[in-house]
């Protein structure tokens, strides 16, 4: 008795199902790769926005803490 190990290659339904499964697997891997790349890019953009906001806040604090603006308002009040 001989069993042909490649007999499934002659069955159209089996080949179609395996092809569909392979295509679905490739699509899932492609989508996962694109999702991962976009996730990393979003994380970098979020860090850049956060650092920009922090730098802006630091800049505003340093301007407010300098005496140039405070003295200007004080002098205007004293002159009036």
Secondary structure, DSSP 8 states (H G I E B T S, - for coil): ----TTGGGG-HHHHHHHHHHHHHHHHHHHHHHHHHHHHHHHHHHHHHHHHHHHHHHHHHHHHHHSHHHHHHHHHHHHH-
